Amino acid sequence: MGLTNIGIPGLIIILVVTLIIFGPKKLPEIGAAFGQTLSEFKRSASNLISDQSDLEKQEETSSKD
């Protein structure tokens, strides 16, 4: 039973518990911080993938010479 089996009722419970713990005034700040973190993670992951593909291209070029 992984995270993919949470479902709508589970998400509602998580939202209610989060609302109780942090309050309605903190939720926008937490959401913004989470969004920035997710965006930075995606950017870093795409940079790693592009760096890896660049390295593979350089290896192919050097092996052909």
N, C-alpha and C positions, 0 to 999 in steps of 0.2 A: 504494500500500500504506500505509494509514493506521493509526491506533491501533485502529480497530475490527477489524482483521485479526490481532490479537495471538494470541488463542486461549489455550487452557489450557496448552500447553507453554511458551508465552512468559511467561505469568503465573507459572508455577512457577520458571522461570529468573530472572525479576525478583525473586521472593521469596527465592530462594537467594542471589543476589548481594547483596541488601539485608541478609540475615541475616549473611553473611560480613563485609560492610563495617561494619555497626553493632553486631552482636552481639545476643544474645537479651535482654540487659538494657535496651538502648536502644529496642527496637522498641515497647514500650507507650507510652513517652514520645513517640516520633515519631508513632505512631497517634493519640494524644490531641491532639497539636498539629495534625495534619492534619484531624482531625474538627472541632476548634474553628475552624480557618481556613475549612473548607468551610461550616460553620454560619453563620459571620459573612458569608461571601460570599453565601449564599442570602438571609440577612436583608437585606443591602444591596441585592441585586437586587430583592427584593420591594418594598422601600421606594422604589426608583427607579421601578418600574412603577406603584406606587400614586400617587406624586407626579406622574408623567406623566398618569395618568388624571384626577387631580384638576385639573391644569392644563387639560386638554382640556375638562372639564366647566365650568370657569370661563370659558373662551373661548366655549363654546356659550351660556352664560347671558348673557354680556356682548354677544354678537352678536344675541341675541333682543331685547334692550332697545332 
